[in-house]
């Protein structure tokens, strides 16, 4: 593995993956909303081999940044 590939691998390993429940708490969503949104394809998620869902913290920050300045949404 060359140096660039090794750096990219370690960068991926440093990613913070959140459970749907952790995202619910962070965003003050009702329990289960993040999981429903992920299953519906409304937010980016990572499916683990056992079927569990995780949300990359960086993707969440990007999503929140993209919505900055917009009015309230009601899903």
C-alpha positions in Angstrom: 0.0 0.0 0.0 1.5 3.3 -1.0 1.6 6.4 1.2 -1.4 8.1 -0.4 -3.5 5.0 -0.2 -2.5 4.5 3.4 -3.4 8.1 4.3 -6.8 7.7 2.6 -7.4 4.4 4.5 -6.6 6.0 7.8 -8.7 9.1 7.0 -11.7 6.7 6.4 -11.0 4.9 9.7 -11.1 8.2 11.6 -14.7 8.9 10.4 -17.2 9.3 13.2 -20.3 7.1 12.5 -23.4 7.9 14.5 -26.3 5.7 15.2 -29.8 6.9 14.0 -30.7 7.4 17.7 -27.6 9.6 18.3 -28.7 11.7 15.3 -32.2 11.9 16.7 -30.8 13.3 20.0 -28.5 15.7 18.3 -31.2 17.1 16.1 -33.9 16.8 18.8 -35.9 14.6 16.5 -38.6 12.2 17.8 -37.2 8.7 18.4 -37.0 6.8 15.1 -37.2 9.7 12.7 -33.6 9.5 11.5 -34.0 5.7 10.9 -37.2 6.3 8.8 -35.4 9.1 6.8 -32.4 6.9 6.1 -34.5 3.9 5.0 -36.5 6.2 2.7 -33.2 7.5 1.2 -33.8 11.0 2.4 -30.4 11.2 4.2 -27.1 9.5 3.4 -26.4 6.5 5.4 -24.0 3.5 5.6 -25.4 0.0 6.0 -23.1 -2.3 8.0 -22.8 -5.9 7.1 -25.3 -6.9 9.8 -27.9 -4.5 8.4 -27.5 -1.8 11.0 -27.5 1.8 9.8 -24.9 4.5 10.6 -24.7 8.2 9.6 -21.4 9.7 8.8 -21.0 12.8 11.0 -19.3 14.7 8.1 -22.3 13.9 5.8 -24.6 15.2 8.5 -22.7 18.4 8.9 -22.8 18.9 5.1 -26.5 18.3 5.1 -27.1 20.7 7.9 -24.9 23.3 6.2 -26.8 23.0 2.9 -30.0 23.7 4.7 -28.7 26.8 6.5 -30.7 29.9 5.9 -33.8 28.1 4.7 -37.1 28.3 6.6 -38.4 25.6 8.9 -39.3 22.2 7.4 -42.0 20.0 8.5 -41.7 16.4 7.5 
